Amino acid sequence: QVQLVESGGGLVQPGGSLRLSCASSGSIFGLVVGWYRHAPGKQRELVARISSFDSGYYVDPGRFTISRDIAKNTVYLQMNSLKPEDTAVYFCNAGGSCWGQGTQVTVSS
């Protein structure tokens, strides 16, 4: 198993952007890595995922872009045109069973 550390969250105004990073302690080659989010009062939900064989799958295409740097063992989530409803703790997951500790994203004016 790998250890995952998310970073890049914070407070941003509506319409703003953030780039989240998920750094892995080991190789992510061959693993499906996904970004999930958990908002208060809601269930954890998939935002996007990426594997070695595709350029990314998005639950709601358009504002977010997932990418990976195999050499750095890091997966990114670029989030644009953020809305208040995007407020949540964002987690990354690798291989289905490894989770990071999460990073808080708050979209508010």
C-alpha positions in Angstrom: 0.0 0.0 0.0 1.0 3.6 -0.5 0.6 6.6 1.8 -1.2 9.6 0.3 -1.0 13.2 1.3 -3.4 15.8 -0.1 -2.6 19.5 -0.2 -3.7 22.7 -1.9 -7.1 23.2 -0.3 -8.2 26.5 1.2 -10.7 29.3 1.1 -11.6 30.7 -2.3 -14.3 33.0 -3.6 -17.0 31.8 -6.0 -15.6 31.7 -9.5 -12.1 31.1 -8.3 -9.7 28.2 -8.8 -7.6 25.8 -6.8 -5.2 23.0 -7.7 -5.2 20.1 -5.3 -2.3 17.7 -5.1 -2.2 14.1 -4.0 1.4 12.9 -3.3 2.0 9.2 -3.0 4.8 7.6 -1.1 5.2 5.0 -3.8 4.6 4.4 -7.4 1.1 5.1 -8.7 1.8 3.5 -12.1 -0.9 1.0 -12.8 -3.2 2.3 -10.1 -6.5 4.0 -10.5 -6.3 7.2 -8.5 -9.5 9.1 -7.7 -10.5 12.4 -6.1 -13.5 12.2 -3.8 -15.2 14.8 -1.7 -17.3 14.7 1.4 -19.5 17.7 2.2 -21.4 18.1 5.5 -24.6 16.2 5.6 -23.8 14.3 2.4 -22.2 11.1 1.4 -18.7 10.9 0.1 -18.8 11.1 -3.7 -16.4 10.6 -6.6 -15.3 13.7 -8.4 -12.9 12.3 -10.9 -10.5 9.4 -11.4 -7.6 8.6 -13.7 -5.6 5.5 -14.6 -2.6 4.7 -16.7 -4.8 3.9 -19.6 -7.1 7.0 -19.9 -7.0 10.7 -19.6 -9.6 10.9 -16.8 -13.2 10.2 -16.0 -15.4 13.0 -14.5 -18.7 12.7 -12.8 -19.5 16.2 -13.8 -17.3 17.2 -16.8 -16.4 20.8 -17.4 -14.9 22.6 -14.5 -12.4 20.1 -13.1 -9.3 18.5 -14.7 -7.5 15.5 -13.2 -3.9 14.8 -14.2 -1.0 12.8 -13.0 2.8 13.1 -12.9 4.1 9.5 -12.8 7.7 10.7 -12.2 6.5 12.6 -9.1 4.0 10.0 -8.0 1.5 12.8 -7.8 -2.1 13.3 -9.0 -3.6 16.8 -9.4 -7.1 18.1 -9.5 -7.4 21.5 -11.1 -10.7 23.1 -10.1 -12.0 26.1 -11.9 -15.2 28.2 -11.7 -15.7 27.0 -8.1 -19.1 27.2 -6.6 -20.2 27.2 -2.9 -21.6 23.7 -3.4 -18.1 22.5 -4.1 -17.3 23.1 -0.5 -16.1 19.8 1.0 -13.2 17.9 2.3 -11.4 16.4 -0.8 -9.7 13.1 -0.5 -7.6 11.1 -2.9 -7.8 7.3 -3.2 -5.3 4.9 -4.8 -6.1 1.4 -5.8 -9.4 1.4 -4.1 -8.1 1.0 -0.6 -5.6 3.7 0.2 -6.9 7.0 1.4 -5.3 10.3 2.3 -6.3 12.5 5.2 -8.1 15.0 3.1 -7.8 18.7 2.4 -10.6 21.2 3.1 -11.9 23.3 0.2 -14.2 26.2 1.1 -15.9 28.3 -1.5 -17.4 31.4 0.0 -17.5 35.2 -0.5 
